[in-house]
Amino acid sequence: MTNTTQAQQPEDLDDEIDLIDLAITLGEEKKTIAQIAGAFTAIGIVASLVMTPIYTAQTVIIPPQNQQGGGAAAALAGLGALAGLGGAIGGKTPDEMYLAYMQSESVQNSVIKSLDLQERYDKETVFETREQLKKNVKLAADKKSGLITLEAEGNDPEFAAKLANQYVDEFRGVIDRLAVTDAQQRRLFFEQQIKKVQQVLAAAEVAFREASEKSGMQVTAVLAETGVKTSAEMRGQIAAKEVQLQAMSRFATAQNPEVQRTASELAALRAQLNKYERGSGHSDASPLQKEAVNAYRDVKVQEAVLEVLIKQYEMARVEEAKEGALVQQIDVAMPPEKRSKPKRMLIVVLSALSGLFTGVLVALIRSAMRRNASEPEKAQQLKKLKNVWTWRTPKN
């Protein structure tokens, strides 16, 4: 036990001596350490003062909420045709989708054009301007609250606030062009269908006028006798159901109860029409008269479909209006009162620490070189080290 203790004492003594030597070395080089640390600190102070101040403006927005209200479903249920469409459209879009919208080239290009950023950032191409804009605008979504925070940086506080607010305005403009909520999707779908049916209806009216002129008869009188008007109305209902089923298939699977119910109603209407037309067929009309009657029936079918689509379109517009503004700003960006960059105190502290570390390193190297220079063998090695690292060509 005693031997072990005695064996450890020299090692502890050596460690103590090494620490003392280190303290002595640093004391001998304290002037060098102080000069290097002071130089680094001075450079840090000058750099922090010379750096362009950066200001950060912040705004918080509420992204569009994609959800289907119970009132909308009840209203759609009372319309009959296309009633199942409201319940078929569902699902909530994640926040990542809106972040992707805000980071899209469409939004960025609009911001660049509105604020003339290509000239402000002094970039040659729009691509370079977009890259700079990405660096100056930071986006983040809060998973719990669903809010999106936007931070815009600029060397002028007024411009930083303007950039943040303009970015939100351009994002709002892109969202207004897209169908992201349920009501918007329905409104866009019915708007497209209305345009198609209007084109078909215009062509059907032209065909009806031409067929009436060829037949030389009053088609209304023939309708009263043949009952084609009832057939036309039934065909209009069938066409409306087909449009309904087509719309629902875009947002629901074949196993959806609303889809199955609508398909059953469509099959029943088709069977009823087939039975009605077989029982009310008339073969005493001429071919021209039949052509005129069929043309009139096509017009009535398209009118019935158009009427249903217009009702659904108006309903979607009402629901869209109830949603209010799609993109709402909780906090409008205001010009910041204090700069966010550079953090001068942090720069000075880091510069001082770097200078202190460098000074200690230089002090240790100088001390080691002095010790080695006092020993002939080490001095010879230092001379050789200096020669091999000298770029001048040795003289012969």
C-alpha positions in Angstrom: 0.0 0.0 0.0 2.8 2.3 1.0 4.7 1.5 -2.2 1.7 2.3 -4.4 1.4 5.7 -2.7 5.0 6.4 -3.1 4.9 5.4 -6.8 2.0 7.8 -7.5 3.7 10.8 -5.8 6.3 11.4 -8.6 3.5 11.4 -11.2 1.4 13.9 -9.2 4.6 16.0 -8.7 5.3 15.9 -12.5 1.7 17.1 -13.2 2.1 19.9 -10.7 5.4 20.9 -12.2 3.9 20.9 -15.7 1.1 23.1 -14.7 3.5 25.5 -13.0 5.7 25.5 -16.2 2.6 26.3 -18.2 1.7 29.1 -15.9 5.2 30.5 -16.1 5.2 30.2 -19.9 2.0 32.1 -20.2 3.3 34.7 -17.8 6.4 35.2 -19.9 4.2 35.6 -23.0 1.5 37.6 -21.3 2.3 40.7 -23.4 2.0 38.7 -26.6 -1.2 37.1 -25.5 -2.6 40.5 -24.6 -1.6 42.1 -27.9 -3.1 39.3 -30.0 -6.3 39.2 -27.9 -6.6 43.0 -28.1 -6.0 43.0 -31.9 -8.7 40.4 -32.4 -11.1 42.3 -30.2 -10.4 45.6 -32.0 -11.0 43.9 -35.3 -14.3 42.5 -34.0 -15.4 45.9 -32.8 -14.6 47.6 -36.1 -16.2 44.8 -38.1 -19.4 45.0 -36.0 -19.6 48.7 -36.6 -18.8 48.6 -40.3 -21.4 45.8 -41.0 -24.6 46.9 -42.6 -27.4 46.8 -40.0 -30.2 44.3 -40.8 -33.8 44.8 -39.6 -36.3 42.0 -39.3 -40.1 42.6 -39.6 -42.5 39.9 -38.6 -46.1 39.1 -39.4 -48.3 36.2 -38.4 -51.1 34.8 -40.6 -53.9 32.3 -40.5 -53.8 30.1 -43.5 -57.0 29.0 -45.3 -59.0 26.5 -43.2 -60.3 23.7 -45.4 -63.3 22.3 -43.6 -66.9 21.5 -44.5 -69.6 23.0 -42.3 -72.8 21.2 -41.4 -74.9 24.1 -42.7 -73.4 23.6 -46.2 -74.2 19.9 -46.2 -77.8 20.6 -45.0 -78.3 23.2 -47.7 -77.0 21.0 -50.4 -79.3 18.1 -49.2 -82.3 20.3 -49.9 -81.5 20.8 -53.6 -82.1 17.3 -54.8 -79.8 17.1 -57.9 -76.1 17.1 -57.0 -77.0 17.1 -53.3 -74.4 14.5 -52.5 -71.5 16.6 -53.7 -71.2 18.6 -50.5 -70.7 15.5 -48.4 -68.3 14.0 -50.9 -65.7 16.7 -50.7 -63.7 16.6 -47.6 -60.2 16.5 -46.1 -58.1 19.2 -44.5 -55.0 20.4 -46.2 -51.8 20.4 -44.1 -49.8 23.5 -43.2 -46.9 22.2 -45.4 -49.1 22.8 -48.4 -49.5 26.5 -47.7 -45.8 26.8 -46.9 -45.1 25.3 -50.3 -47.5 27.9 -51.9 -45.7 30.7 -50.2 -42.4 29.4 -51.3 -43.5 28.9 -54.9 -42.0 30.8 -57.8 -45.3 32.3 -58.6 -45.5 34.1 -55.3 -41.8 35.0 -55.3 -42.0 36.4 -58.9 -45.0 38.5 -58.0 -43.1 39.9 -54.9 -40.0 40.6 -57.1 -42.1 42.4 -59.7 -44.1 44.4 -57.2 -41.2 45.7 -55.2 -38.7 45.8 -58.1 -36.3 43.6 -56.1 -34.1 42.7 -59.0 -32.8 46.3 -59.1 -32.8 46.6 -55.3 -30.8 43.5 -54.8 -28.6 44.3 -57.8 -29.0 40.9 -59.5 -28.7 40.2 -63.2 -31.4 37.4 -63.4 -34.7 36.7 -61.8 -33.3 33.4 -60.5 -30.6 35.1 -58.6 -33.1 37.5 -57.2 -35.3 34.6 -56.0 -32.3 33.0 -54.3 -31.7 36.3 -52.4 -35.3 36.6 -51.6 -35.3 33.1 -50.0 -32.4 34.2 -47.8 -34.3 37.4 -46.7 -37.7 35.8 -46.0 -38.1 33.0 -43.4 -41.3 31.0 -43.1 -42.3 28.7 -40.2 -45.5 26.9 -39.3 -46.6 26.2 -35.7 -48.1 22.6 -35.7 -50.2 23.2 -32.6 -51.8 26.5 -33.5 -51.7 26.2 -37.3 -50.3 29.7 -37.7 -47.6 30.7 -40.1 -44.9 33.2 -39.1 -43.1 35.2 -41.8 -40.0 37.1 -41.1 -38.6 39.5 -43.7 -35.1 41.0 -43.5 -33.8 44.3 -45.0 -31.3 47.0 -44.4 -34.1 49.5 -44.0 -36.9 49.0 -41.4 -39.6 50.5 -43.6 -38.6 48.2 -46.4 -38.5 45.1 -44.2 -42.1 45.7 -43.1 -43.2 46.4 -46.6 -41.6 43.2 -47.9 -43.3 41.1 -45.2 -46.8 42.6 -45.9 -46.3 42.5 -49.7 -45.4 38.8 -49.5 -48.6 38.1 -47.7 -50.6 40.1 -50.3 -49.0 38.2 -53.1 -49.7 34.9 -51.3 -53.3 35.9 -50.9 -53.6 36.7 -54.6 -52.3 33.2 -55.6 -54.7 31.5 -53.1 -57.6 33.5 -54.6 -56.7 32.0 -58.0 -56.6 28.4 -56.7 -59.3 26.2 -55.3 -58.0 25.1 -52.0 -61.1 25.0 -49.8 -64.2 22.9 -50.2 -66.4 25.8 -51.3 -63.7 26.9 -53.8 -63.4 23.4 -55.2 -67.2 23.2 -55.7 -67.4 26.7 -57.1 -64.6 26.1 -59.6 -66.0 22.7 -60.7 -69.5 24.1 -61.3 -68.1 27.1 -63.0 -66.3 24.9 -65.5 -69.3 22.7 -66.0 -71.6 25.7 -66.6 -69.3 26.9 -69.4 -69.4 23.5 -71.0 -73.1 23.2 -70.8 -73.6 26.7 -72.2 -71.6 25.8 -75.2 -73.6 22.6 -75.7 -76.9 24.4 -75.2 -76.0 27.1 -77.8 -75.2 24.3 -80.3 -78.5 22.5 -79.4 -80.5 25.7 -80.0 -78.9 26.3 -83.4 -79.7 22.7 -84.3 -83.3 23.1 -83.1 -83.9 26.3 -85.2 -82.5 24.6 -88.3 -84.6 21.5 -87.7 -87.8 23.6 -87.1 -87.3 25.5 -90.4 -86.8 22.2 -92.3 -89.9 20.6 -90.8 -92.1 23.6 -91.3 -94.2 22.9 -88.2 -94.9 24.2 -84.7 -92.9 21.9 -82.5 -94.8 23.0 -79.3 -98.0 21.5 -80.8 -96.4 18.2 -81.5 -95.0 18.1 -77.9 -98.5 18.5 -76.5 -99.6 15.4 -78.5 -96.5 13.2 -78.1 -95.5 14.0 -74.5 -91.9 14.7 -75.5 -91.8 17.5 -73.0 -92.1 15.1 -70.1 -89.4 12.9 -71.7 -87.2 16.0 -72.0 -87.6 16.8 -68.4 -86.7 13.3 -67.3 -83.7 13.3 -69.5 -82.6 16.6 -67.9 -82.9 14.9 -64.5 -80.8 12.0 -65.7 -78.1 14.4 -67.1 -78.1 16.3 -63.8 -77.5 13.1 -61.9 -74.7 12.1 -64.3 -73.0 15.4 -63.6 -73.5 14.9 -59.9 -71.9 11.4 -60.1 -69.1 12.7 -62.1 -68.4 15.5 -59.6 -68.6 13.1 -56.6 -66.2 10.6 -58.3 -63.5 13.4 -58.2 -63.6 13.4 -54.4 -64.9 10.1 -53.2 -64.6 6.4 -54.0 -67.2 4.0 -55.4 -67.8 2.7 -51.8 -68.9 6.1 -50.6 -72.6 5.9 -49.4 -73.5 9.1 -51.3 -71.9 7.8 -54.5 -73.8 4.5 -54.2 -77.1 6.3 -53.5 -76.7 8.6 -56.4 -75.8 5.7 -58.7 -79.0 3.9 -57.6 -81.1 7.0 -58.3 -79.6 7.4 -61.7 -80.3 3.8 -62.6 -83.9 4.2 -61.5 -84.4 7.3 -63.6 -83.0 5.6 -66.6 -85.3 2.7 -66.2 -88.3 5.0 -65.7 -87.4 7.0 -68.9 -87.0 3.8 -70.9 -90.3 2.5 -69.8 -92.0 5.9 -70.5 -90.6 6.3 -74.0 -91.6 2.7 -74.9 -95.1 3.3 -73.8 -95.5 6.7 -75.5 -93.9 6.1 -78.8 -95.4 7.6 -82.0 -94.5 6.5 -85.4 -96.8 8.7 -87.4 -94.4 11.7 -87.4 -92.3 12.4 -90.5 -88.5 12.1 -90.2 -88.1 15.9 -90.3 -90.7 16.2 -87.5 -88.9 13.6 -85.4 -85.6 15.5 -86.0 -87.2 18.7 -84.8 -88.7 17.1 -81.8 -85.4 15.4 -80.8 -83.6 18.8 -81.3 -86.1 20.4 -79.0 -85.7 17.7 -76.4 -81.9 18.2 -76.5 -82.4 21.9 -75.8 -84.6 21.1 -72.8 -82.1 18.6 -71.4 -79.3 21.1 -71.5 -81.5 23.8 -70.0 -82.4 21.4 -67.1 -78.7 20.6 -66.5 -77.8 24.3 -66.7 -80.4 25.2 -64.1 -79.1 22.6 -61.6 -75.5 23.7 -62.2 -76.4 27.4 -61.6 -78.1 26.6 -58.3 -75.0 24.6 -57.2 -72.7 27.4 -58.4 -74.6 30.0 -56.4 -74.6 27.7 -53.3 -70.8 27.3 -53.6 -70.3 31.1 -53.9 -72.4 31.6 -50.8 -70.3 29.1 -48.9 -67.1 30.7 -50.2 -68.3 34.1 -49.0 -69.0 32.7 -45.6 -65.4 31.5 -45.3 -64.4 35.2 -45.3 -60.9 36.2 -46.2 -58.8 33.1 -47.0 -55.5 34.6 -45.7 -55.8 36.7 -42.5 -53.0 38.6 -40.9 -53.1 38.5 -37.1 -50.1 40.8 -36.8 -49.4 43.2 -39.6 -45.7 43.8 -40.0 -44.5 47.1 -38.6 -41.1 48.7 -39.1 -38.8 47.3 -36.4 -37.3 49.7 -33.9 -34.1 47.8 -33.3 -31.8 46.0 -35.7 -31.6 42.2 -35.6 -28.2 41.9 -37.1 -25.3 42.2 -36.6 -25.2 41.2 -32.9 -22.3 43.4 -32.0 -21.8 42.2 -28.4 -21.7 38.6 -29.6 -19.2 39.5 -32.4 -16.9 41.3 -29.9 -17.0 38.5 -27.3 -16.3 35.8 -29.9 -13.5 37.9 -31.4 -11.9 38.3 -27.9 -12.2 34.6 -27.1 -10.6 33.8 -30.5 -7.8 36.3 -29.9 -7.2 34.8 -26.4 -7.0 31.3 -27.8 -4.7 32.3 -30.7 -2.5 34.3 -28.2 -2.1 31.3 -25.9 -1.3 29.0 -28.9 1.3 31.5 -30.2 2.8 31.8 -26.7 3.2 28.0 -26.3 4.8 27.8 -29.8 7.3 30.6 -29.0 8.1 29.0 -25.7 8.7 25.6 -27.2 10.9 27.1 -29.9 13.1 28.9 -27.3 13.6 25.7 -25.4 14.5 23.8 -28.5 16.9 26.5 -29.6 18.9 26.1 -26.4 19.5 22.4 -27.2 22.0 21.7 -30.0 20.2 18.7 -31.3 16.8 20.5 -31.3 18.3 23.6 -32.8 19.7 21.6 -35.7 16.2 20.1 -36.3 14.6 23.5 -36.2 17.1 24.8 -38.8 16.4 21.8 -41.0 12.6 22.4 -40.6 13.1 26.0 -41.7 15.1 25.0 -44.7 12.6 22.4 -46.0 9.8 24.9 -45.8 11.7 27.7 -47.5 10.6 28.4 -51.1 13.9 30.0 -52.1 16.2 27.9 -54.2 19.3 27.0 -52.2 22.6 28.4 -53.5 25.2 26.1 -54.8 
